[in-house]
Amino acid sequence: MTESPFYSFDDILVKEIAPGFFSKLIHTSGNTINFIEVKAGNHVALHKHPHEQYTFVLEGEFELTINDDTRVLNPGLFALVPSDTLHGGTSLTDCKLLDIFSPVREDYR
């Protein structure tokens, strides 16, 4: 018998990946998909990693800095953070975010 290709989002455990950033993580063979809930005012400091990162705001507003460029992301604007690029941000409102990393974030397993 093969495993079902359907999953329940409710079965994914929540992991706090940074103070105030609560994630449900899905790992595929080539990507990590990170659904994040964050309350207004929480901040992730500038940092970098070897992973390419796409950041989407599903709900709310999130101020994201990539290198020296700062923008307010909302559901109509997303960002690509290239590998090894300095970035960080602040939740301006309660937010639901989606980050997609390539390759897989082994440190988030």
QUIPEKA-V116950 format. One record per backbone hydrogen bond with DSSP energy under -0.5 kcal/mol. NH is the residue of the N-H (numbers start at 1). CO is the residue of the C=O. E is the energy in kcal/mol with one decimal. If there is no record, write none. Layout:
{{NH;CO;E} {NH;CO;E}}
This chain:
{{9;7;-0.6} {11;8;-1.6} {12;9;-1.4} {13;11;-0.5} {15;23;-2.6} {17;15;-1.0} {17;21;-1.6} {18;21;-0.9} {21;18;-2.9} {22;20;-0.7} {22;37;-2.4} {23;15;-3.1} {23;21;-0.6} {24;35;-2.3} {25;13;-0.5} {26;33;-2.7} {28;26;-0.5} {28;31;-2.9} {32;101;-1.8} {33;26;-3.4} {34;32;-0.5} {34;99;-3.3} {35;24;-2.6} {35;33;-0.6} {36;34;-0.6} {36;97;-2.6} {37;22;-2.6} {38;95;-2.1} {39;20;-0.6} {41;91;-3.8} {42;39;-1.7} {44;89;-3.0} {47;87;-2.5} {52;102;-2.9} {53;81;-2.4} {54;100;-2.5} {55;79;-2.6} {56;98;-2.8} {57;74;-0.5} {58;56;-0.6} {58;96;-3.0} {59;96;-1.6} {62;73;-2.2} {63;90;-2.9} {64;62;-0.6} {64;71;-2.8} {65;88;-3.2} {66;69;-2.8} {67;86;-3.1} {69;66;-2.4} {70;68;-0.6} {71;64;-2.5} {73;62;-3.4} {73;71;-0.7} {77;74;-2.1} {79;55;-2.1} {81;53;-3.8} {81;79;-0.5} {82;80;-0.7} {84;49;-3.1} {85;82;-1.1} {87;47;-2.4} {88;65;-1.7} {89;44;-1.7} {90;63;-2.2} {91;42;-2.7} {92;61;-1.7} {92;90;-0.7} {93;61;-1.4} {95;38;-3.3} {96;59;-2.0} {97;36;-2.8} {98;56;-2.7} {99;34;-2.6} {100;54;-2.3} {101;32;-2.9} {102;52;-2.1} {106;104;-1.3} {108;105;-1.7} {109;106;-1.3}}
